[in-house]
């Protein structure tokens, strides 16, 4: 731990760029090397991205926001042994290598060393080349060898696939044995240029049309594979995260998979998965659907968390093994239910909202889901209670995850207090940080009153988080935008 306080020379930047009161940035010193290190890592990625830009196939490179997300994800799950299939010039490889500990390893597979060597000088300059074991050639023969070695089963924490889409299902067949229980496989380009929802006669480029069906079949197969739970994020060209929850397929699911996909039946494992497991997953989804439907008919239904964001929060809490969490802004409890379902039986959520009546709309469903005992609901403004908590040193660093979806004009006031309550390595998630897309709208854009009013507050939050050296951030275009802040000091 490098310290928990703001660096003096960052304070004028905060105050000049935001309207937050000067008393909240703390004037004590943060190790200057820490700030410099973060800036240097970003510059290496920018250099590699620039180098790749001038190459003919530059569309194959990972987007900056996806690279940032992968970097944070690997830190959150404490990944050490990883694999990447499809390297190109190495942007995603650099992003993940920078996230791994000094003794971390990446097995990097690609058919073209020449492309990899475009980025290699920058990877070497970043001091992470020793973490990478690059192998040139088709991935499938090597994966078959690895699958045949039982010692390698469950040996990988994270695997990223961004290669030949027509082999994605073949990769999945093999990788499911190599990823550990609780580990993550990330499949890139699962939105495939937005073509998956295009009509059959849409004017698509040849390569987009050719691979489209393969990506569709992958998505269908993952959706019904009970060995994984999935979360698709609209980051870059779409990434689907598959968290492995079991090792075996259930017999009665095989006909469903075969009928919905072109997967050959021989790669589906006929061993038995507990029927309770599949039923449990379906039941959890139905509880969230019920609460969402109940909320739909309420006047302020726009305040509810979107389904994709709820799914992401649910997976995120499992990935970080969260146990003690907080939510500021509950409404009818959709995000609360999503997170409560992810926590262990003895997990706890401190839920703060000014309106118990809204919370009680969703409470019967939360009770039916069997997770009401995890929730400590408090009615009233959050700031006074947070002040009490900050004054109790025993509560400092006691929360694994905090989700904020409340009054945007107080987001900076919340941040001032929450940074002490979240643990080092823990995550604060601020919702609505894209704010209806208004942040990039021109000043005279026709915006609704409430959108225009809160827009500046959200802008100021984003600016403040971008220069706060106590956190590293990642903004995702999920729902109305969520910014994850991982506390690093």
Secondary structure by P-SEA (a helix, b strand, c coil): cccccccccaaaaaaaaccccccccccccccaaaaaaaaaaaaaaaaaaaaacccccccccccaaaaaaaaaaaaaacccccccccccccaaaaaaaaaccccbbbbcccccaaaaaaaaaaaaaaccccccccccccaaaaaaaaaacccccccccbbbbcccccaaaaaaacccccccccbbbbbccccccccccccccccccaaaaaaaaaaaaaaaaaaacccbbbbbbccccbbbbbbbccccccccaaaaaaaaccccccccccccccaaaaaaaaaaaaaaaaaaaaacccccccccccaaaaaaaaaaaaaacccccccccccccaaaaaaaaaccccbbbbcccccaaaaaaaaaaaaaaccccccccccccaaaaaaaaaacccccccccbbbbcccccaaaaaaacccccccccbbbbbccccccccccccccccccaaaaaaaaaaaaaaaaaaacccbbbbbbccccbbbbbbbcc
